[in-house]
Amino acid sequence: MPSLRTDSSIKLITYSEELVDGKPLYASSNSLPVKALNREPAGHAFHSAALKLHGCAEEPTDSEGDDKKAGGDDKEKEYVPSFNSYSNKGKKKSGTQQQDHYALLGLSNLRYLATEDQIRKSYREAALKHHPDKLASLLLTEETEEAKEAKKEEIESRFKAIQEAYEVLMDPLKRRIFDSTDEFDDEVPTDCAPQDFFKVFGPAFKRNARWSVNQRIPDLGEENTKLKEVDRFYNFWYAFKSWREFPDEEEHDLEQADSREERRWMEKENARATAKARKEEHARIRTLVDNAYRKDPRIVKRKEEEKAEKQQKKDAKLMAKKKQEEEAAIAAAEEKRRKEEEEKRAVESAQQQKKAKEKEKKLIRKERNRLRTLSAPVVAQRLLDISQEDIENLCMTLNIEQLQSLCDKMGNKEGLELAKVIRDGCSDSSRDQEANSKEKESEKTNGGGAERVSVLESTQNSESNGEASGSSVETDGWSAVQERALVQALKTFPKETSQRWERVAAAVPGKTVIQCKKKFAELKEIIRSKKTAV
């Protein structure tokens, strides 16, 4: 590079290997276009000024100045890039390189971000600057006719390319196809540290947002963004619709088809290739979103909280179940203990009853022996025809209290007095046996108790006495007919009968349930007083 002077204060960016004497110097950068449309990015003029500022540009000599004067003014002698400088990496179907429309219009720094107004303005400037009539003076610098024709053809080709670029960029469909062939970083981040998530995935989403049909794109946000907005962001990207085309995937040029059938076949093959490319593009976007969703610290935090909450509910459920089981075990143990205590009390009660019975048996044997001993003189002398059989009958029929009472009465008696006491005991025993037999018979036939039998007998006796005396006077408001009806009702409805007293009162004419119960209680009291007197 003989035309440049090196300076230690300058950091070289990059230089083309094709740089030779007399050609311009290009500064390049791999940075993406900036969305600041109100600022002019650094270009050739800025680069030239920087070189002059650092003393790297050579001053023109006098001879060079004379040459410039001879060739015209500086504006007409300024460098005009060749048409090959605006070629793009993309290729047409025929195999030739496709021109860079943005570079032709001076919009390389904006590219797909350029608006229609900017394209229209840049086209007017480029068309005015590169119009063949404006550059006709350049033909005078050429020495031969062949060189002039080549220069003229180059100027016209460049102007036609500018017109074509304007037509393509102003047509939405053609521009979309052209933008799809532009160089693009398809790399998808796979992993990152939690603190670097927004630095890694933020630019990736911004790059791919250019392909969105819907340009109202939610932002990735930051660490403190609300989860509602985060979900809105991922919902948008999971339903992402791309306008990206894949013309490079179309292997066949329809213009080269020899027949209609071949053209249809080419269209079918191209459609299959583009469909496959769209499917791969969709999978690429989906992979980007999946990777981001998996590494997003906000989503990770929410999943951890949901997992903790789920585990907490599970633990609470287990604790409740465990508590319920413990309570059931305690209740079962308490029930078991209660049953054991009841069984223990039952056993103790049975043992006590057994001991009491044994004690009672001993006492009754003792009293029987005492009775036999006290009555032995009477039996031996056959006083009042009392025999040993009568004594044994007393021993077997009288209970312990009766035996004790009888023996106590016999204690201070002798001879006939003793025999009379024994005879009275035999009489009482006979009456008790007869009463017991009647009570048992009544219980078998009518289901009534001993007191009810006594009441019925007392009632029957009072009725018979009243009939014998020929009196028909009512006693305490009860007539003989009502008393007989009460007796019959008590026989008909034993005590186990449901609603017994209601039925008894219904069978007794002119009496209520309370009156029937009161009458029955009075009769019971009469019987009890008679027994006490005896």
Beta strands, then each sheet from edge to edge (+ up, - down):
strand 1: 87-91
strand 2: 97-99
sheet 1: 1+ 2-
end
